[in-house]
Amino acid sequence: MGGESFEIARPPYLPMEMRGERAVADGLPADVSHAFGVFDETLCGIQEDGMSPSDHLWLPERENACGACREAAAVIDERRPQDMRGEEARLSVARRPGA
């Protein structure tokens, strides 16, 4: 990190259908596919003890995908600036004096 400037790299952008895992927990209905969020919670806010991401992607275009999870995923997706979605999404930042 020496020198006058450094680069900040964002994680690579992935479309919704490539970045989310399906949530699994004993209390979730089997006929609705929910997206795993964080802290034992789905993107739509359902909390279950022991919830975890599965080995399978959560696919928002599937008929059984939770609509509220789909809406939350779309909001998250819209937050990523269009110009920061490429593989070269880097920003050079000058060091502040004394930092």
C-alpha positions in Angstrom: 0.0 0.0 0.0 3.0 2.3 -0.3 3.2 5.2 -2.8 1.1 8.2 -3.6 -2.1 6.4 -4.7 -3.7 3.0 -4.6 -6.6 1.2 -6.3 -9.9 0.2 -4.8 -11.4 -2.8 -6.6 -15.0 -3.8 -6.1 -16.1 -7.4 -6.2 -17.0 -8.3 -9.8 -20.6 -7.6 -10.8 -22.7 -10.7 -11.4 -26.3 -10.6 -12.6 -29.0 -11.6 -10.0 -29.4 -15.1 -11.4 -25.6 -15.8 -10.9 -24.9 -14.5 -7.4 -27.6 -15.7 -5.0 -27.9 -19.1 -3.2 -31.2 -20.7 -2.4 -32.0 -20.6 1.3 -32.5 -23.8 3.1 -34.1 -24.3 6.6 -36.5 -26.7 8.3 -39.2 -24.0 8.6 -39.2 -22.8 5.0 -42.0 -24.0 2.7 -40.7 -26.4 0.1 -42.8 -25.0 -2.7 -41.3 -21.5 -2.6 -37.7 -20.7 -3.4 -36.2 -18.0 -1.2 -32.9 -16.2 -1.6 -30.4 -16.5 1.2 -29.5 -13.2 2.7 -27.4 -13.0 5.8 -27.7 -13.9 9.5 -30.2 -16.7 9.1 -32.6 -14.5 7.0 -33.9 -14.6 3.5 -33.8 -11.5 1.3 -37.5 -11.0 2.0 -36.9 -11.1 5.8 -37.9 -14.6 6.9 -35.8 -15.7 9.8 -35.2 -19.3 10.7 -32.6 -20.8 13.1 -30.0 -22.8 11.3 -30.8 -21.3 7.9 -28.0 -21.6 5.4 -27.3 -21.1 1.7 -27.7 -24.3 -0.3 -25.3 -25.6 -3.0 -27.8 -24.4 -5.6 -28.3 -20.9 -7.1 -31.5 -19.0 -6.3 -33.0 -18.2 -9.7 -35.3 -15.2 -9.7 -36.8 -16.1 -13.0 -38.2 -19.4 -11.8 -42.0 -19.6 -11.3 -41.6 -20.6 -7.6 -39.2 -17.9 -6.7 -40.4 -15.7 -3.9 -41.7 -12.4 -5.3 -40.5 -10.4 -2.3 -37.0 -11.9 -2.5 -37.0 -11.0 -6.3 -37.9 -7.4 -5.4 -35.2 -7.1 -2.8 -32.6 -8.6 -5.2 -33.7 -6.0 -7.9 -33.2 -3.2 -5.4 -29.7 -4.5 -4.5 -28.9 -4.9 -8.2 -30.0 -1.3 -9.0 -27.6 0.1 -6.4 -24.5 -1.0 -8.4 -23.6 1.9 -10.7 -23.8 0.9 -14.3 -20.2 2.2 -14.9 -18.9 -0.1 -12.1 -20.2 -3.3 -13.5 -17.3 -4.3 -15.8 -14.3 -6.5 -14.9 -12.2 -3.3 -14.8 -14.3 -1.7 -12.1 -11.5 0.0 -10.3 -11.0 3.4 -8.9 -7.6 5.1 -8.2 -7.5 7.1 -5.0 -4.8 9.5 -4.0 -3.5 9.1 -0.4 -4.3 11.9 2.0 -1.4 13.7 3.5 -0.6 12.1 6.9 -2.5 8.9 6.2 
